[in-house]
Amino acid sequence: MILEARRQLRATTEQINNIAFRLGYEDVSYFIRFFKKHTGYTPDAFRQNCR
């Protein structure tokens, strides 16, 4: 799940809430907490670091 989220964050400029919903998360804040717990970054910070 994290691998796919990372791939989408790098490859697209789609909003984080749309990525979260596509991955099956109904609560965007839960997705953000889950992502940060496993990567050390929020999805937005991860996207900015990859550029």
C-alpha positions in Angstrom: 0.0 0.0 0.0 2.8 2.4 0.9 4.7 1.5 -2.2 1.7 2.3 -4.4 1.1 5.6 -2.6 4.7 6.6 -3.0 4.5 5.8 -6.7 1.4 7.8 -7.2 2.8 10.8 -5.2 5.9 10.8 -7.4 4.2 10.2 -10.8 1.2 12.5 -10.6 0.1 15.9 -9.4 -3.2 14.6 -8.3 -4.5 15.8 -4.9 -3.6 13.6 -1.9 -7.3 13.1 -1.0 -7.9 11.6 -4.4 -4.9 9.2 -4.1 -6.1 8.2 -0.6 -9.6 7.4 -1.9 -8.3 5.5 -4.8 -6.2 3.4 -2.4 -9.3 2.6 -0.4 -9.0 5.1 2.5 -12.3 6.8 3.3 -10.6 9.0 5.9 -7.9 11.2 4.4 -6.4 12.1 7.8 -6.0 8.4 8.6 -4.1 7.9 5.3 -1.8 10.9 6.1 -1.1 9.5 9.6 -0.5 6.0 8.2 1.8 7.3 5.5 3.8 9.4 7.9 4.1 6.5 10.4 5.7 4.3 7.7 7.8 6.8 5.8 8.6 9.5 8.3 7.0 12.2 5.9 3.6 13.5 5.3 2.4 12.8 1.7 2.9 16.5 0.8 6.4 16.6 2.3 7.3 13.4 0.5 6.1 14.8 -2.8 8.1 18.0 -2.3 11.3 16.0 -1.4 11.0 13.9 -4.6 11.1 17.0 -6.8 
